[in-house]
């Protein structure tokens, strides 16, 4: 089953980056999380306990973005994906961290890193999703 719950455009101010100014001043990071799970039980029961409470998950993801700084958004993406996988019903997550104000000396729209992580057969520690 490849049902999805998508939480897109979650914004939080964090202090991640390799430059002192990024650590000192911080900047906005934007998170997109696409969760793969079976939503059939929730649809049948109409009970939030049978799905992912995306409001509570959003709170936990924002706490990570606003929490302990890391140098790389790759590291931040990995931590956020791991948090999503703590949800018992989530089999796989595609997690994107956008850094729209990255310190780049050229005009650009966005910088982002996307990781896909999961559990179960075919998924090892830190293993990437493959098609």
N, CA, C and O atoms as a printed pandas DataFrame, in Angstrom:
     atom_number atom_name residue_name chain_id  residue_number  x_coord  y_coord  z_coord
0              1         N          UNK        A               1    0.856   -1.185    0.000
1              2        CA          UNK        A               1    0.000    0.000    0.000
2              3         C          UNK        A               1    0.894    1.237    0.000
3              4         O          UNK        A               1    1.851    1.321    0.769
4              5         N          UNK        A               2    0.579    2.182   -0.855
5              6        CA          UNK        A               2    1.432    3.367   -0.993
6              7         C          UNK        A               2    0.615    4.629   -0.795
7              8         O          UNK        A               2    0.770    5.594   -1.544
8              9         N          UNK        A               3   -0.263    4.632    0.218
9             10        CA          UNK        A               3   -0.978    5.860    0.556
10            11         C          UNK        A               3    0.037    6.867    1.079
11            12         O          UNK        A               3    1.109    6.492    1.552
12            13         N          UNK        A               4   -0.310    8.153    0.990
13            14        CA          UNK        A               4    0.621    9.194    1.423
14            15         C          UNK        A               4   -0.105   10.253    2.232
15            16         O          UNK        A               4   -1.254   10.600    1.956
16            17         N          UNK        A               5    0.579   10.744    3.212
17            18        CA          UNK        A               5    0.193   11.970    3.909
18            19         C          UNK        A               5    1.345   12.935    3.687
19            20         O          UNK        A               5    2.495   12.614    3.989
20            21         N          UNK        A               6    1.042   14.115    3.160
21            22        CA          UNK        A               6    2.089   15.094    2.854
22            23         C          UNK        A               6    1.917   16.329    3.734
23            24         O          UNK        A               6    0.830   16.898    3.831
24            25         N          UNK        A               7    2.992   16.718    4.357
25            26        CA          UNK        A               7    3.080   17.960    5.118
26            27         C          UNK        A               7    4.122   18.804    4.402
27            28         O          UNK        A               7    5.312   18.491    4.444
28            29         N          UNK        A               8    3.689   19.858    3.756
29            30        CA          UNK        A               8    4.588   20.657    2.915
30            31         C          UNK        A               8    4.652   22.107    3.400
31            32         O          UNK        A               8    3.666   22.676    3.868
32            33         N          UNK        A               9    5.843   22.679    3.270
33            34        CA          UNK        A               9    6.011   24.098    3.566
34            35         C          UNK        A               9    6.058   24.437    5.039
35            36         O          UNK        A               9    5.754   25.568    5.420
36            37         N          UNK        A              10    6.433   23.479    5.881
37            38        CA          UNK        A              10    6.562   23.730    7.317
38            39         C          UNK        A              10    7.780   24.623    7.534
39            40         O          UNK        A              10    8.904   24.232    7.220
40            41         N          UNK        A              11    7.559   25.799    8.062
41            42        CA          UNK        A              11    8.626   26.801    8.205
42            43         C          UNK        A              11    9.040   26.950    9.661
43            44         O          UNK        A              11    8.208   26.976   10.568
44            45         N          UNK        A              12   10.364   27.048    9.858
45            46        CA          UNK        A              12   10.898   27.273   11.204
46            47         C          UNK        A              12   12.251   27.966   11.080
47            48         O          UNK        A              12   12.967   27.792   10.093
48            49         N          UNK        A              13   12.583   28.744   12.086
49            50        CA          UNK        A              13   13.841   29.486   12.115
50            51         C          UNK        A              13   14.878   28.657   12.864
51            52         O          UNK        A              13   14.704   28.338   14.040
52            53         N          UNK        A              14   15.956   28.315   12.166
53            54        CA          UNK        A              14   17.016   27.515   12.777
54            55         C          UNK        A              14   18.368   28.173   12.591
55            56         O          UNK        A              14   18.494   29.171   11.880
56            57         N          UNK        A              15   19.370   27.612   13.229
57            58        CA          UNK        A              15   20.726   28.166   13.215
58            59         C          UNK        A              15   21.718   27.168   12.627
59            60         O          UNK        A              15   22.792   26.948   13.188
60            61         N          UNK        A              16   21.361   26.570   11.508
61            62        CA          UNK        A              16   22.188   25.551   10.872
62            63         C          UNK        A              16   23.038   26.172    9.770
63            64         O          UNK        A              16   22.618   27.120    9.106
64            65         N          UNK        A              17   24.224   25.632    9.585
65            66        CA          UNK        A              17   25.096   26.090    8.517
66            67         C          UNK        A              17   26.544   26.039    8.941
67            68         O          UNK        A              17   26.858   25.876   10.120
68            69         N          UNK        A              18   27.415   26.179    7.973
69            70        CA          UNK        A              18   28.849   26.093    8.243
70            71         C          UNK        A              18   29.468   27.451    8.568
71            72         O          UNK        A              18   30.579   27.517    9.092
72            73         N          UNK        A              19   28.757   28.529    8.261
73            74        CA          UNK        A              19   29.310   29.860    8.506
74            75         C          UNK        A              19   28.873   30.403    9.866
75            76         O          UNK        A              19   27.761   30.139   10.323
76            77         N          UNK        A              20   29.761   31.165   10.502
77            78        CA          UNK        A              20   29.457   31.758   11.812
78            79         C          UNK        A              20   28.194   32.602   11.758
79            80         O          UNK        A              20   27.395   32.580   12.694
80            81         N          UNK        A              21   28.005   33.347   10.674
81            82        CA          UNK        A              21   26.820   34.208   10.557
82            83         C          UNK        A              21   25.533   33.384   10.534
83            84         O          UNK        A              21   24.514   33.822   11.069
84            85         N          UNK        A              22   25.564   32.209    9.929
85            86        CA          UNK        A              22   24.380   31.346    9.910
86            87         C          UNK        A              22   24.063   30.836   11.306
87            88         O          UNK        A              22   22.899   30.755   11.699
88            89         N          UNK        A              23   25.091   30.498   12.040
89            90        CA          UNK        A              23   24.911   30.004   13.396
90            91         C          UNK        A              23   24.431   31.125   14.318
91            92         O          UNK        A              23   23.616   30.895   15.211
92            93         N          UNK        A              24   24.933   32.322   14.101
93            94        CA          UNK        A              24   24.610   33.459   14.965
94            95         C          UNK        A              24   23.207   34.006   14.660
95            96         O          UNK        A              24   22.380   34.136   15.562
96            97         N          UNK        A              25   22.950   34.319   13.415
97            98        CA          UNK        A              25   21.698   34.982   13.030
98            99         C          UNK        A              25   20.581   33.999   12.719
99           100         O          UNK        A              25   19.410   34.307   12.939
100          101         N          UNK        A              26   20.915   32.854   12.225
101          102        CA          UNK        A              26   19.908   31.880   11.835
102          103         C          UNK        A              26   19.194   32.283   10.562
103          104         O          UNK        A              26   19.468   33.334    9.982
104          105         N          UNK        A              27   18.271   31.430   10.136
105          106        CA          UNK        A              27   17.489   31.687    8.935
106          107         C          UNK        A              27   16.309   30.734    8.904
107          108         O          UNK        A              27   16.221   29.804    9.706
108          109         N          UNK        A              28   15.413   30.976    7.976
109          110        CA          UNK        A              28   14.236   30.123    7.829
110          111         C          UNK        A              28   14.601   28.878    7.032
111          112         O          UNK        A              28   15.288   28.947    6.013
112          113         N          UNK        A              29   14.130   27.757    7.517
113          114        CA          UNK        A              29   14.213   26.484    6.809
114          115         C          UNK        A              29   12.787   26.027    6.539
115          116         O          UNK        A              29   11.885   26.265    7.343
116          117         N          UNK        A              30   12.593   25.378    5.418
117          118        CA          UNK        A              30   11.269   24.890    5.033
118          119         C          UNK        A              30   11.367   23.378    4.872
119          120         O          UNK        A              30   12.282   22.870    4.225
120          121         N          UNK        A              31   10.413   22.665    5.470
121          122        CA          UNK        A              31   10.430   21.209    5.472
122          123         C          UNK        A              31    9.191   20.677    4.759
123          124         O          UNK        A              31    8.071   21.135    4.987
124          125         N          UNK        A              32    9.426   19.700    3.895
125          126        CA          UNK        A              32    8.352   18.931    3.272
126          127         C          UNK        A              32    8.538   17.482    3.695
127          128         O          UNK        A              32    9.628   16.927    3.560
128          129         N          UNK        A              33    7.483   16.873    4.202
129          130        CA          UNK        A              33    7.540   15.467    4.589
130          131         C          UNK        A              33    6.389   14.733    3.911
131          132         O          UNK        A              33    5.222   15.092    4.072
132          133         N          UNK        A              34    6.737   13.705    3.156
133          134        CA          UNK        A              34    5.734   12.850    2.531
134          135         C          UNK        A              34    5.861   11.489    3.191
135          136         O          UNK        A              34    6.868   10.798    3.036
136          137         N          UNK        A              35    4.825   11.115    3.929
137          138        CA          UNK        A              35    4.800    9.876    4.695
138          139         C          UNK        A              35    4.050    8.822    3.905
139          140         O          UNK        A              35    2.983    9.094    3.356
140          141         N          UNK        A              36    4.601    7.622    3.846
141          142        CA          UNK        A              36    3.922    6.521    3.169
142          143         C          UNK        A              36    3.461    5.527    4.230
143          144         O          UNK        A              36    4.239    5.059    5.061
144          145         N          UNK        A              37    2.180    5.227    4.171
145          146        CA          UNK        A              37    1.563    4.346    5.150
146          147         C          UNK        A              37    0.245    3.856    4.595
147          148         O          UNK        A              37   -0.216    4.334    3.558
148          149         N          UNK        A              38   -0.357    2.912    5.274
149          150        CA          UNK        A              38   -1.677    2.412    4.917
150          151         C          UNK        A              38   -2.714    3.233    5.673
151          152         O          UNK        A              38   -2.786    3.159    6.899
152          153         N          UNK        A              39   -3.512    4.009    4.959
153          154        CA          UNK        A              39   -4.535    4.842    5.603
154          155         C          UNK        A              39   -5.892    4.140    5.712
155          156         O          UNK        A              39   -6.851    4.721    6.221
156          157         N          UNK        A              40   -5.975    2.901    5.238
157          158        CA          UNK        A              40   -7.244    2.177    5.259
158          159         C          UNK        A              40   -7.839    2.074    6.665
159          160         O          UNK        A              40   -9.030    2.341    6.827
160          161         N          UNK        A              41   -7.057    1.694    7.699
161          162        CA          UNK        A              41   -7.644    1.607    9.049
162          163         C          UNK        A              41   -8.227    2.938    9.525
163          164         O          UNK        A              41   -9.296    2.955   10.135
164          165         N          UNK        A              42   -7.549    4.040    9.260
165          166        CA          UNK        A              42   -8.058    5.350    9.687
166          167         C          UNK        A              42   -9.329    5.711    8.932
167          168         O          UNK        A              42  -10.270    6.251    9.514
168          169         N          UNK        A              43   -9.357    5.415    7.647
169          170        CA          UNK        A              43  -10.560    5.712    6.866
170          171         C          UNK        A              43  -11.760    4.916    7.380
171          172         O          UNK        A              43  -12.884    5.418    7.398
172          173         N          UNK        A              44  -11.516    3.680    7.794
173          174        CA          UNK        A              44  -12.600    2.829    8.296
174          175         C          UNK        A              44  -13.065    3.258    9.679
175          176         O          UNK        A              44  -14.265    3.243    9.956
176          177         N          UNK        A              45  -12.139    3.638   10.553
177          178        CA          UNK        A              45  -12.492    3.960   11.942
178          179         C          UNK        A              45  -12.834    5.427   12.150
179          180         O          UNK        A              45  -13.541    5.776   13.095
180          181         N          UNK        A              46  -12.329    6.293   11.261
181          182        CA          UNK        A              46  -12.466    7.742   11.410
182          183         C          UNK        A              46  -11.876    8.212   12.741
183          184         O          UNK        A              46  -12.403    9.114   13.391
184          185         N          UNK        A              47  -10.764    7.572   13.127
185          186        CA          UNK        A              47  -10.120    7.835   14.420
186          187         C          UNK        A              47   -8.678    8.267   14.185
187          188         O          UNK        A              47   -7.927    7.566   13.508
188          189         N          UNK        A              48   -8.290    9.398   14.729
189          190        CA          UNK        A              48   -6.930    9.928   14.542
190          191         C          UNK        A              48   -5.863    8.976   15.095
191          192         O          UNK        A              48   -4.711    9.034   14.666
192          193         N          UNK        A              49   -6.226    8.107   16.035
193          194        CA          UNK        A              49   -5.255    7.150   16.572
194          195         C          UNK        A              49   -4.859    6.085   15.549
195          196         O          UNK        A              49   -3.888    5.356   15.754
196          197         N          UNK        A              50   -5.607    5.995   14.453
197          198        CA          UNK        A              50   -5.308    5.011   13.415
198          199         C          UNK        A              50   -4.562    5.617   12.233
199          200         O          UNK        A              50   -4.481    5.017   11.161
200          201         N          UNK        A              51   -4.022    6.809   12.441
201          202        CA          UNK        A              51   -3.245    7.471   11.398
202          203         C          UNK        A              51   -2.116    8.269   12.046
203          204         O          UNK        A              51   -1.822    8.075   13.225
204          205         N          UNK        A              52   -1.495    9.144   11.306
205          206        CA          UNK        A              52   -0.461   10.024   11.835
206          207         C          UNK        A              52   -1.104   11.365   12.167
207          208         O          UNK        A              52   -1.730   11.985   11.307
208          209         N          UNK        A              53   -0.954   11.803   13.383
209          210        CA          UNK        A              53   -1.444   13.126   13.793
210          211         C          UNK        A              53   -0.416   14.137   13.297
211          212         O          UNK        A              53    0.582   14.405   13.966
212          213         N          UNK        A              54   -0.670   14.689   12.129
213          214        CA          UNK        A              54    0.337   15.540   11.486
214          215         C          UNK        A              54    0.574   16.836   12.231
215          216         O          UNK        A              54    1.635   17.439   12.064
216          217         N          UNK        A              55   -0.361   17.293   13.041
217          218        CA          UNK        A              55   -0.129   18.487   13.858
218          219         C          UNK        A              55    0.928   18.237   14.927
219          220         O          UNK        A              55    1.802   19.073   15.158
220          221         N          UNK        A              56    0.839   17.085   15.573
221          222        CA          UNK        A              56    1.834   16.739   16.591
222          223         C          UNK        A              56    3.187   16.441   15.950
223          224         O          UNK        A              56    4.229   16.798   16.499
224          225         N          UNK        A              57    3.172   15.789   14.792
225          226        CA          UNK        A              57    4.427   15.544   14.083
226          227         C          UNK        A              57    5.078   16.866   13.693
227          228         O          UNK        A              57    6.294   17.014   13.814
228          229         N          UNK        A              58    4.287   17.822   13.228
229          230        CA          UNK        A              58    4.824   19.145   12.864
230          231         C          UNK        A              58    5.515   19.790   14.055
231          232         O          UNK        A              58    6.580   20.388   13.904
232          233         N          UNK        A              59    4.918   19.673   15.241
233          234        CA          UNK        A              59    5.537   20.226   16.450
234          235         C          UNK        A              59    6.923   19.616   16.679
235          236         O          UNK        A              59    7.872   20.328   17.007
236          237         N          UNK        A              60    7.033   18.310   16.506
237          238        CA          UNK        A              60    8.310   17.629   16.735
238          239         C          UNK        A              60    9.346   18.009   15.676
239          240         O          UNK        A              60   10.527   18.161   15.988
240          241         N          UNK        A              61    8.910   18.161   14.440
241          242        CA          UNK        A              61    9.843   18.553   13.382
242          243         C          UNK        A              61   10.347   19.976   13.592
243          244         O          UNK        A              61   11.534   20.244   13.406
244          245         N          UNK        A              62    9.464   20.886   13.977
245          246        CA          UNK        A              62    9.880   22.264   14.262
246          247         C          UNK        A              62   10.865   22.290   15.427
247          248         O          UNK        A              62   11.816   23.072   15.414
248          249         N          UNK        A              63   10.651   21.452   16.425
249          250        CA          UNK        A              63   11.573   21.399   17.563
250          251         C          UNK        A              63   12.975   20.982   17.113
251          252         O          UNK        A              63   13.966   21.449   17.674
252          253         N          UNK        A              64   13.064   20.119   16.120
253          254        CA          UNK        A              64   14.378   19.715   15.606
254          255         C          UNK        A              64   15.012   20.865   14.831
255          256         O          UNK        A              64   16.197   21.149   15.008
256          257         N          UNK        A              65   14.236   21.529   13.975
257          258        CA          UNK        A              65   14.788   22.639   13.188
258          259         C          UNK        A              65   15.241   23.769   14.094
259          260         O          UNK        A              65   16.277   24.382   13.837
260          261         N          UNK        A              66   14.500   24.056   15.135
261          262        CA          UNK        A              66   14.841   25.164   16.035
262          263         C          UNK        A              66   15.811   24.735   17.134
263          264         O          UNK        A              66   16.251   25.557   17.938
264          265         N          UNK        A              67   16.137   23.454   17.165
265          266        CA          UNK        A              67   16.994   22.917   18.215
266          267         C          UNK        A              67   18.471   22.963   17.877
267          268         O          UNK        A              67   18.958   23.918   17.272
268          269         N          UNK        A              68   19.174   21.918   18.277
269          270        CA          UNK        A              68   20.631   21.839   18.161
270          271         C          UNK        A              68   21.099   22.077   16.723
271          272         O          UNK        A              68   20.671   21.370   15.810
272          273         N          UNK        A              69   21.966   23.058   16.517
273          274        CA          UNK        A              69   22.452   23.361   15.167
274          275         C          UNK        A              69   23.362   22.264   14.614
275          276         O          UNK        A              69   24.097   21.602   15.347
276          277         N          UNK        A              70   23.285   22.101   13.300
277          278        CA          UNK        A              70   24.190   21.211   12.570
278          279         C          UNK        A              70   24.802   22.009   11.421
279          280         O          UNK        A              70   24.279   23.056   11.039
280          281         N          UNK        A              71   25.885   21.524   10.883
281          282        CA          UNK        A              71   26.532   22.215    9.768
282          283         C          UNK        A              71   25.756   22.051    8.463
283          284         O          UNK        A              71   25.573   23.017    7.722
284          285         N          UNK        A              72   25.302   20.838    8.183
285          286        CA          UNK        A              72   24.754   20.516    6.878
286          287         C          UNK        A              72   23.253   20.257    6.912
287          288         O          UNK        A              72   22.731   19.688    7.871
288          289         N          UNK        A              73   22.563   20.683    5.851
289          290        CA          UNK        A              73   21.128   20.365    5.788
290          291         C          UNK        A              73   20.930   18.878    5.493
291          292         O          UNK        A              73   19.837   18.354    5.707
292          293         N          UNK        A              74   21.961   18.190    5.008
293          294        CA          UNK        A              74   21.882   16.737    4.878
294          295         C          UNK        A              74   21.694   16.096    6.254
295          296         O          UNK        A              74   20.891   15.176    6.411
296          297         N          UNK        A              75   22.426   16.581    7.235
297          298        CA          UNK        A              75   22.303   16.066    8.598
298          299         C          UNK        A              75   20.930   16.404    9.169
299          300         O          UNK        A              75   20.301   15.569    9.818
300          301         N          UNK        A              76   20.475   17.611    8.929
301          302        CA          UNK        A              76   19.159   18.020    9.404
302          303         C          UNK        A              76   18.070   17.151    8.775
303          304         O          UNK        A              76   17.153   16.715    9.470
304          305         N          UNK        A              77   18.161   16.897    7.480
305          306        CA          UNK        A              77   17.183   16.059    6.787
306          307         C          UNK        A              77   17.155   14.651    7.380
307          308         O          UNK        A              77   16.087   14.066    7.559
308          309         N          UNK        A              78   18.328   14.118    7.679
309          310        CA          UNK        A              78   18.413   12.772    8.263
310          311         C          UNK        A              78   17.717   12.728    9.626
311          312         O          UNK        A              78   16.983   11.784    9.920
312          313         N          UNK        A              79   17.944   13.738   10.448
313          314        CA          UNK        A              79   17.310   13.784   11.773
314          315         C          UNK        A              79   15.790   13.905   11.656
315          316         O          UNK        A              79   15.049   13.266   12.402
316          317         N          UNK        A              80   15.345   14.715   10.730
317          318        CA          UNK        A              80   13.901   14.901   10.533
318          319         C          UNK        A              80   13.250   13.624   10.009
319          320         O          UNK        A              80   12.163   13.252   10.450
320          321         N          UNK        A              81   13.910   12.958    9.074
321          322        CA          UNK        A              81   13.378   11.701    8.543
322          323         C          UNK        A              81   13.279   10.650    9.652
323          324         O          UNK        A              81   12.292    9.920    9.736
324          325         N          UNK        A              82   14.301   10.580   10.497
325          326        CA          UNK        A              82   14.281    9.626   11.611
326          327         C          UNK        A              82   13.118    9.908   12.548
327          328         O          UNK        A              82   12.500    8.980   13.072
328          329         N          UNK        A              83   12.816   11.182   12.763
329          330        CA          UNK        A              83   11.679   11.536   13.624
330          331         C          UNK        A              83   10.367   11.077   13.004
331          332         O          UNK        A              83    9.485   10.586   13.709
332          333         N          UNK        A              84   10.231   11.231   11.705
333          334        CA          UNK        A              84    9.015   10.767   11.030
334          335         C          UNK        A              84    8.849    9.258   11.153
335          336         O          UNK        A              84    7.733    8.760   11.302
336          337         N          UNK        A              85    9.959    8.534   11.091
337          338        CA          UNK        A              85    9.895    7.074   11.183
338          339         C          UNK        A              85    9.598    6.574   12.594
339          340         O          UNK        A              85    9.368    5.381   12.790
340          341         N          UNK        A              86    9.601    7.465   13.569
341          342        CA          UNK        A              86    9.175    7.077   14.913
342          343         C          UNK        A              86    7.666    6.841   14.964
343          344         O          UNK        A              86    7.159    6.199   15.884
344          345         N          UNK        A              87    6.962    7.363   13.971
345          346        CA          UNK        A              87    5.522    7.105   13.875
346          347         C          UNK        A              87    5.332    5.635   13.506
347          348         O          UNK        A              87    5.826    5.189   12.471
348          349         N          UNK        A              88    4.627    4.888   14.336
349          350        CA          UNK        A              88    4.530    3.435   14.165
350          351         C          UNK        A              88    3.914    3.016   12.838
351          352         O          UNK        A              88    4.209    1.928   12.344
352          353         N          UNK        A              89    3.075    3.844   12.256
353          354        CA          UNK        A              89    2.387    3.470   11.027
354          355         C          UNK        A              89    3.153    3.839    9.756
355          356         O          UNK        A              89    2.801    3.381    8.668
356          357         N          UNK        A              90    4.185    4.653    9.883
357          358        CA          UNK        A              90    4.915    5.126    8.706
358          359         C          UNK        A              90    5.937    4.080    8.271
359          360         O          UNK        A              90    6.806    3.676    9.043
360          361         N          UNK        A              91    5.813    3.652    7.013
361          362        CA          UNK        A              91    6.751    2.687    6.448
362          363         C          UNK        A              91    7.921    3.362    5.752
363          364         O          UNK        A              91    9.022    2.816    5.689
364          365         N          UNK        A              92    7.666    4.569    5.224
365          366        CA          UNK        A              92    8.676    5.258    4.434
366          367         C          UNK        A              92    8.401    6.756    4.482
367          368         O          UNK        A              92    7.250    7.183    4.577
368          369         N          UNK        A              93    9.460    7.541    4.417
369          370        CA          UNK        A              93    9.314    8.994    4.385
370          371         C          UNK        A              93   10.245    9.573    3.336
371          372         O          UNK        A              93   11.400    9.166    3.210
372          373         N          UNK        A              94    9.723   10.526    2.589
373          374        CA          UNK        A              94   10.550   11.349    1.715
374          375         C          UNK        A              94   10.571   12.723    2.358
375          376         O          UNK        A              94    9.534   13.375    2.479
376          377         N          UNK        A              95   11.744   13.158    2.769
377          378        CA          UNK        A              95   11.886   14.376    3.550
378          379         C          UNK        A              95   12.782   15.356    2.808
379          380         O          UNK        A              95   13.903   15.018    2.426
380          381         N          UNK        A              96   12.283   16.570    2.605
381          382        CA          UNK        A              96   13.058   17.613    1.935
382          383         C          UNK        A              96   13.250   18.787    2.879
383          384         O          UNK        A              96   12.299   19.262    3.499
384          385         N          UNK        A              97   14.486   19.249    2.980
385          386        CA          UNK        A              97   14.804   20.475    3.707
386          387         C          UNK        A              97   15.206   21.514    2.671
387          388         O          UNK        A              97   16.137   21.310    1.891
388          389         N          UNK        A              98   14.490   22.630    2.677
389          390        CA          UNK        A              98   14.794   23.757    1.798
390          391         C          UNK        A              98   15.524   24.820    2.613
391          392         O          UNK        A              98   15.197   25.072    3.773
392          393         N          UNK        A              99   16.509   25.429    1.986
393          394        CA          UNK        A              99   17.264   26.519    2.600
394          395         C          UNK        A              99   17.222   27.697    1.615
395          396         O          UNK        A              99   18.199   27.966    0.915
396          397         N          UNK        A             100   16.081   28.392    1.570
397          398        CA          UNK        A             100   15.877   29.418    0.540
398          399         C          UNK        A             100   16.767   30.644    0.675
399          400         O          UNK        A             100   16.901   31.413   -0.277
400          401         N          UNK        A             101   17.372   30.838    1.830
401          402        CA          UNK        A             101   18.253   31.990    2.033
402          403         C          UNK        A             101   19.698   31.569    2.246
403          404         O          UNK        A             101   20.445   32.228    2.969
404          405         N          UNK        A             102   20.081   30.486    1.622
405          406        CA          UNK        A             102   21.459   29.998    1.740
406          407         C          UNK        A             102   22.434   31.088    1.287
407          408         O          UNK        A             102   22.130   31.862    0.379
408          409         N          UNK        A             103   23.605   31.143    1.924
409          410        CA          UNK        A             103   24.581   32.180    1.578
410          411         C          UNK        A             103   25.299   31.870    0.262
411          412         O          UNK        A             103   26.423   31.367    0.250
412          413         N          UNK        A             104   24.622   32.183   -0.837
413          414        CA          UNK        A             104   25.161   31.961   -2.178
414          415         C          UNK        A             104   25.259   33.329   -2.847
415          416         O          UNK        A             104   24.327   34.130   -2.767
416          417         N          UNK        A             105   26.363   33.592   -3.493
417          418        CA          UNK        A             105   26.612   34.902   -4.088
418          419         C          UNK        A             105   25.976   35.082   -5.464
419          420         O          UNK        A             105   26.404   35.939   -6.237
420          421         N          UNK        A             106   24.974   34.294   -5.769
421          422        CA          UNK        A             106   24.295   34.391   -7.055
422          423         C          UNK        A             106   22.792   34.309   -6.820
423          424         O          UNK        A             106   22.339   33.760   -5.816
424          425         N          UNK        A             107   22.035   34.853   -7.745
425          426        CA          UNK        A             107   20.581   34.770   -7.630
426          427         C          UNK        A             107   20.144   33.314   -7.787
427          428         O          UNK        A             107   20.593   32.620   -8.699
428          429         N          UNK        A             108   19.281   32.866   -6.908
429          430        CA          UNK        A             108   18.759   31.499   -6.972
430          431         C          UNK        A             108   17.395   31.468   -6.308
431          432         O          UNK        A             108   17.036   32.384   -5.568
432          433         N          UNK        A             109   16.651   30.432   -6.568
433          434        CA          UNK        A             109   15.320   30.284   -6.003
434          435         C          UNK        A             109   15.334   29.484   -4.714
435          436         O          UNK        A             109   14.673   29.854   -3.744
436          437         N          UNK        A             110   16.088   28.384   -4.696
437          438        CA          UNK        A             110   16.038   27.487   -3.548
438          439         C          UNK        A             110   17.236   26.550   -3.587
439          440         O          UNK        A             110   17.786   26.260   -4.650
440          441         N          UNK        A             111   17.622   26.090   -2.421
441          442        CA          UNK        A             111   18.559   24.988   -2.262
442          443         C          UNK        A             111   17.845   23.985   -1.377
443          444         O          UNK        A             111   17.267   24.358   -0.356
444          445         N          UNK        A             112   17.879   22.719   -1.756
445          446        CA          UNK        A             112   17.204   21.717   -0.931
446          447         C          UNK        A             112   17.945   20.392   -0.992
447          448         O          UNK        A             112   18.691   20.107   -1.929
448          449         N          UNK        A             113   17.712   19.595    0.038
449          450        CA          UNK        A             113   18.210   18.227    0.102
450          451         C          UNK        A             113   17.009   17.343    0.394
451          452         O          UNK        A             113   16.214   17.637    1.287
452          453         N          UNK        A             114   16.884   16.264   -0.360
453          454        CA          UNK        A             114   15.803   15.306   -0.156
454          455         C          UNK        A             114   16.404   13.949    0.165
455          456         O          UNK        A             114   17.301   13.472   -0.529
456          457         N          UNK        A             115   15.898   13.332    1.229
457          458        CA          UNK        A             115   16.283   11.963    1.582
458          459         C          UNK        A             115   15.017   11.124    1.648
459          460         O          UNK        A             115   13.944   11.623    1.985
460          461         N          UNK        A             116   15.155    9.853    1.326
461          462        CA          UNK        A             116   14.056    8.905    1.455
462          463         C          UNK        A             116   14.538    7.781    2.350
463          464         O          UNK        A             116   15.561    7.152    2.080
464          465         N          UNK        A             117   13.802    7.537    3.408
465          466        CA          UNK        A             117   14.177    6.518    4.381
466          467         C          UNK        A             117   12.951    5.676    4.722
467          468         O          UNK        A             117   11.813    6.124    4.582
468          469         N          UNK        A             118   13.205    4.452    5.170
469          470        CA          UNK        A             118   12.099    3.571    5.514
470          471         C          UNK        A             118   12.516    2.486    6.459
471          472         O          UNK        A             118   13.632    2.465    6.979
472          473         N          UNK        A             119   11.577    1.575    6.670
473          474        CA          UNK        A             119   11.839    0.437    7.551
474          475         C          UNK        A             119   11.258   -0.813    6.906
475          476         O          UNK        A             119   10.496   -0.735    5.942
476          477         N          UNK        A             120   11.623   -1.951    7.445
477          478        CA          UNK        A             120   11.113   -3.206    6.915
478          479         C          UNK        A             120   12.079   -3.834    5.929
479          480         O          UNK        A             120   13.229   -3.409    5.822
480          481         N          UNK        A             121   11.613   -4.852    5.202
481          482        CA          UNK        A             121   12.475   -5.557    4.247
482          483         C          UNK        A             121   13.082   -4.593    3.231
483          484         O          UNK        A             121   12.393   -3.733    2.682
484          485         N          UNK        A             122   14.381   -4.750    2.991
485          486        CA          UNK        A             122   15.063   -3.901    2.027
486          487         C          UNK        A             122   15.579   -2.598    2.604
487          488         O          UNK        A             122   16.231   -1.826    1.900
488          489         N          UNK        A             123   15.298   -2.340    3.873
489          490        CA          UNK        A             123   15.757   -1.100    4.502
490          491         C          UNK        A             123   16.749   -1.434    5.592
491          492         O          UNK        A             123   16.421   -2.129    6.554
492          493         N          UNK        A             124   17.963   -0.937    5.438
493          494        CA          UNK        A             124   18.970   -1.077    6.480
494          495         C          UNK        A             124   19.222    0.273    7.115
495          496         O          UNK        A             124   18.659    1.277    6.677
496          497         N          UNK        A             125   20.050    0.316    8.130
497          498        CA          UNK        A             125   20.393    1.574    8.801
498          499         C          UNK        A             125   21.003    2.533    7.798
499          500         O          UNK        A             125   22.052    2.251    7.219
500          501         N          UNK        A             126   20.345    3.670    7.590
501          502        CA          UNK        A             126   20.863    4.682    6.695
502          503         C          UNK        A             126   20.761    4.314    5.222
503          504         O          UNK        A             126   21.282    5.029    4.366
504          505         N          UNK        A             127   20.089    3.197    4.919
505          506        CA          UNK        A             127   19.979    2.754    3.534
506          507         C          UNK        A             127   19.002    3.642    2.769
507          508         O          UNK        A             127   17.975    4.061    3.303
508          509         N          UNK        A             128   19.328    3.911    1.553
509          510        CA          UNK        A             128   18.478    4.745    0.721
510          511         C          UNK        A             128   17.426    3.899    0.029
511          512         O          UNK        A             128   17.590    2.697   -0.177
512          513         N          UNK        A             129   16.355    4.562   -0.315
513          514        CA          UNK        A             129   15.285    3.912   -1.052
514          515         C          UNK        A             129   15.747    3.664   -2.464
515          516         O          UNK        A             129   16.385    4.528   -3.066
516          517         N          UNK        A             130   15.443    2.515   -3.002
517          518        CA          UNK        A             130   15.804    2.245   -4.385
518          519         C          UNK        A             130   14.589    1.712   -5.120
519          520         O          UNK        A             130   13.737    1.039   -4.539
520          521         N          UNK        A             131   14.521    2.021   -6.401
521          522        CA          UNK        A             131   13.412    1.550   -7.231
522          523         C          UNK        A             131   13.903    0.452   -8.142
523          524         O          UNK        A             131   13.128   -0.090   -8.930
